[in-house]
């Protein structure tokens, strides 16, 4: 059974403490490839997840760049 946590376009909460998850853009140490990291705002040891699917990461980076240019 698959259940969607993200029904209202908000990030899920940490399953340990209930804090909102943070989103960070990062790069692999060796590969240099970009990825998206989700982690607990209170304590990064509680929850840490990585999204490495290249087409999705590329889309997010493009959206971030567009927002950056709009805010100037």
ABEGO torsion letter per residue (X at the ends): XBBBABAAGBBBBBAAAGBBBBBBBBBBAAAGBBBBBBBBAABAAABBBBBABAAAAAAAAAAAAAAAAAAX
